[in-house]
């Protein structure tokens, strides 16, 4: 079943605005599903193009941390130059010293 993304991210969703590479993007969370110890967050990005991402996070939400991890993963993708319309991103441990070490090796 195909759904209309515009309907899902209407005025009833909360959004954050981010600037990446001089472009403004509005980031909407429009779904979340918990599976075991992880959660999968559905994100819509509205900017120069429209994109979506599924961001994997730890199922335990940490106030002031989890949202930043999601935004960091999304902004890293946008800044990478990858033009795919959808990506699966992993934000578990983003911002931790271990995660930064993995990023520098990739």
N, C-alpha and C positions, 0 to 999 in steps of 0.2 A: 504494500500500500504506500503510495507516494503522498507526502504531506506538503502543504504549502509553507515554506519556511517563513515567509512574510507574516502569515497568520500566527505562527508560533512565537515570533519575536516582536509582536505588536507592542503597543504602549504599556501593556501590563507586565512586561519583563524588566528587570533591573539591568542596567548596562554600565559599563565603564568605558571611558574614552582613553585611548593610548596613541602616542605619536611614535611611529617607527619609520626611520629613513625619510623623514619629512612628510609622511602621509599620516592622516588622521584615520584611526580605525575605531569603530564602536564594537565592543565585545559584549555579546549577550550569552547568558547561560540559559539554555532552554530544556535541559533534561539531565537527570542523574540516575544512575542505577548502581546499586551496591551488589558486589559479587564477592563473597568471602571477606577477605581483609582489604579489598580494593574497591574503589568506586570509579565509575566511568562517567565523565562529565561531558555533555554535548554542548559545544560552543559554536555560536555563529559570529562571523566577523564581517562587518559591513564597512567598507572603505572604498578605495579605488576599484576594487573588485569585491565580489561576495564569496566567502569561503566558509568552510566548517571544519571543526576538529573534534575528535574524541580524545579527551585528556584523562589519562589514568592517574589517580591519586590514591593515597592511603584512605581507607574508609573512615578513619577517625579524623574528623574535621577539627583543625586547630585554629582558633580565632586569631586573625592577624597573620597567619602563616599560609594556610591552604590557598586562600585567594591570591596571594602574592606568587605562590608556586605556579598556579594556573596561568596567571598573567605573564610570568617570566617564560614559561614554556611556549605560550602563544607568540609573544614578542620575539623570542629567539627564532621561531619558525619564520615569521614574517621578515625578520632582518636577514635571514639566510639567503634570500633570493629564490627560494623554492616556490614555483608558481602553481603547484598542484592545488586543485580546488578543495581537497579534503586531505587531512593527515591524522594519523594516530600518534599522539604525543604521550610521553611518560614524564610526569612531574613528581613522581615519588622521590622524595629526598632532595628535590631541587633546592639549591641554596646551601646544602650541607657540604662540608669539606670533601667528603667522599664523592659526591655528585660532581663538584667542580673538577675534581681530578679526572673523572671519566670524560667530561666534556672536553678537556684539554687534549686528551689522547685521541678523540674521534676526528 
